[in-house]
Amino acid sequence: MELKTGYKQTEVGVIPVDWDVRRVIDIAENKKIALMMATGLSLNTSQTKASD
């Protein structure tokens, strides 16, 4: 497949040549939140219990 001018093939697919592929944790200001997002953990820290 031939790429259109101005695009490049990366491990995540075809993107504009002026874009970079980076991990969220590498660019996030809050590394704890980025790590939680990357691992699929909930950002909700409160625990709720169902009423019996």
C-alpha angles and dihedrals in degrees: 000000000000116000122228116248110274096031134096136196116244136169088270096047137267115340136166113280092242093058125088128209109234136162116252091235091057094058104029119109091213106049093186092059091044091052091049091050093048093050095042095243119153119259089210106100096179119095118219124194126206115242114251 
